[in-house]
Each structure stands twice: as structure tokens, then as C-alpha cells.
Amino acid sequence: VIYEIDTVVPPSASDIFTIDARSGEIRLTGALDFETVTFYELQIKAKDKGMSPMSSHCSVDVEVLDVND
């Protein structure tokens, strides 16, 4: 199975998240700021390597909490 990030909402955050194509592990490439964006939605696509590849999608929601207040 190969994983990829299909879309990110808001689109300006598309470079903040990465996904390992083999394991599906999602990581941050930078810090999240509660003052800027409090909620992200990632659409993830998983595709197999069969002769007729099949794919599936899921949504990952990330809520940023303000821990300073």
C-alpha cells in the first residue's frame, strides 16, 4: 500500500504535513500556531500495488489546542 496526502484544508498548510508513503505515518515539518489556524483537515489516499490498483480515502482531522492560556 502506498499512502499520500491528497488535500489539506486550509491549502496554505500543505507544506506543514508530510506522510511516509510506506507506513502512512503523518509528521509535521514545522510548528502549528493556534493563533493562526486551529483546525486542519487532511484527505489521505491509500493505493495498493495490484494489477488493477485499488484506492481508498480517509480524513484526518487535527485540532490545535492553545496550551499557553
Secondary structure, DSSP 8 states (H G I E B T S, - for coil): -EEEEEEEESGGGTTTEEE-TTT--EEESS---TTT-SEEEEEEEEE--SSS--EEEEEEEEE------
